[in-house]
Amino acid sequence: MKHKIAITLDEPLVAFIDLHSGGNRSEYLNQLLVLERKRTIEAQLIKALQEDCSDPDYLAEIQLWDAAISDGLDDAEG
């Protein structure tokens, strides 16, 4: 579902949008916002992963899980 909104932009930004939008301002702005949302989510994910990698308790738990997951795999291969 799409919603119609009204926004106020500086004149140079409107000129930029008109130059690059191919005549469809709404679609162009939608595409820009989708890309920005993706970039923001990726940055948040990277930050969370970096925090996990610096947490000694988390790293110790991952090592325990790695050991548990790999336990007995050689036996199953036959």
C-alpha positions in Angstrom: 0.0 0.0 0.0 1.3 3.5 -0.8 0.5 6.7 1.0 0.6 10.1 -0.4 2.5 12.7 1.6 3.5 16.3 1.2 7.2 17.3 1.8 9.1 20.5 1.4 12.4 20.4 -0.3 15.0 23.0 -1.1 15.0 24.1 -4.7 18.4 22.5 -5.6 17.1 19.2 -4.3 14.0 19.4 -6.5 16.2 20.2 -9.5 18.3 17.2 -8.7 15.3 14.9 -8.4 13.9 16.3 -11.7 17.2 15.7 -13.4 17.5 12.1 -12.2 13.9 10.9 -11.8 13.0 10.4 -15.4 9.8 12.2 -14.8 8.6 10.1 -11.9 9.6 11.8 -8.7 7.7 9.5 -6.4 9.2 6.3 -7.9 12.7 7.9 -7.8 12.3 8.9 -4.1 10.9 5.5 -3.3 14.0 3.8 -4.8 16.3 6.2 -2.9 14.6 5.5 0.4 14.6 1.7 -0.2 18.4 1.9 -0.8 18.9 4.1 2.3 16.8 1.7 4.5 18.9 -1.2 3.3 22.1 0.6 3.9 20.9 1.5 7.5 19.9 -2.0 8.3 23.2 -3.4 7.0 25.1 -0.9 9.1 23.1 -1.9 12.2 23.8 -5.5 11.5 27.5 -4.9 11.1 27.6 -3.0 14.3 25.8 -5.7 16.2 28.1 -8.4 14.8 31.2 -6.3 15.7 29.8 -6.0 19.3 29.3 -9.7 19.5 32.8 -10.4 18.3 34.2 -8.2 21.1 32.1 -9.9 23.8 34.2 -12.6 25.5 31.1 -14.4 26.9 29.5 -14.6 23.5 32.7 -15.9 21.9 33.0 -18.6 24.6 29.4 -19.7 24.0 30.1 -19.9 20.3 33.1 -22.1 20.9 30.9 -24.4 23.0 28.3 -24.6 20.3 31.0 -25.3 17.7 32.3 -28.1 19.8 28.8 -29.5 20.3 27.8 -29.3 16.7 31.0 -31.0 15.4 30.9 -33.7 18.1 30.4 -37.1 16.4 30.3 -35.8 12.8 33.2 -38.0 11.8 31.4 -41.1 13.1 28.3 -40.3 11.0 30.3 -40.1 7.8 31.1 -43.8 8.1 
